[in-house]
Amino acid sequence: MVRSGTSPDSITFVVILSVCAHLSLVKDEERLFWLMRKKYGIDPRIEHYACMVNLYGSVGLIDEAFNMIVERMEFEARPTAWGAMLYACSVHGNIQIGEIAGQKLFELELDNQHNFELLMKIYSDAGRAEDAERVRKLMLDRGL
């Protein structure tokens, strides 16, 4: 694309970063995320950050994913980023960050049953049946 004289735009980078995340290409995605701003002058949007969170989370780099949300984002994270974070915590069994992500999602998406189910899974997998039951009751109280 660049060789043909066409510069990538914001949407192009969403697609490329998504592919890198899907293929677990950490170094490539980090380089492209950096190039997006430095070489092409494109400020990252929530979709770009969500791709980074998804990548880090999928390969088990939970702390890096969390830091992307709470330290590097220049705006409040939306459900896309927090959802990727919660899912990664459910896959990799990170209770502490999973609780934070779940709480954020409970505030941002009041009626998304999937968020409750993921946090219940995290608790159940950790043998924390009382916490899983507490989340189930919260879900039922919200009519889900």
C-alpha positions, 0 to 999 in steps of 0.5 A: 500500500505504502509502496504504491503511494497510498498512506494508511489511514485510521481504519487501515490500522484497525484492520492491521492491528486486529490481524496482528492481535489475531495472530499473536504478533506482539512485536509487530503490533507494538511497532505498528501502533508506534508507527501509526502516530510517529510516521503517519500522524494518526492519533490512536482511537479507542479501537486501536487501543482495544486491539492492543488490549486484545493482543496483550490479553490473548497472549497472557500479558495481562498487566500490559493490557491493563496498563494500556487501559489505565495508563496509556489511553488518553481518554476513558476506556469504553466497553470494547477495551474493558470487555477484551480485558475481562475476557483475557482475565477469564482465559488466564485466571486473573481475578484481581484485574478481572474484578476491576474490568467486571466492575467497569463493565457493570457500570458501562453496560448495565444489561450485558449478561456476558460480562456477568457470566465472565466474572462468574467464570473467573470466580468459579474457576478460582474456587470462589463459589460465594463470589460467583453467587454474589455476581449471579444475584447481581445479574438477576437483580438487574433482570438479566 
